[in-house]
């Protein structure tokens, strides 16, 4: 008995995965069937978002206390920039996964 060929996604499902990846990077990939890849993308994106949010909260609190926005290079600034970069990498990776799903859906005959 031959193994069945992989199921190709429907075009509407692939577009839904793209929009899900825009909302939460990795979610659309996970729903699209690449469970481990989607989970890694979600973990990276949420970790990056959390780090950037910590910096934003710290910077906002410092700004309120001192009246000066802290933008000089320091540990906290690098934490915020690093978190933003990690989030951006996860977002680009998840959008690449979405484009692959759209390409596969294009091969699916209606």
Buried (B, 14 or more C-beta within 10 A) or exposed (E): EEEEEEEBBEBEBBBBBBEBBBEBBBBBBBBBBBEEBBBBBBEBBBBBBEBBEBBEEBBEEBEEEEEEEBEEEEEBBEBBBBBBEBBBBBBEBBBEBBEBBBEBBEEEEE
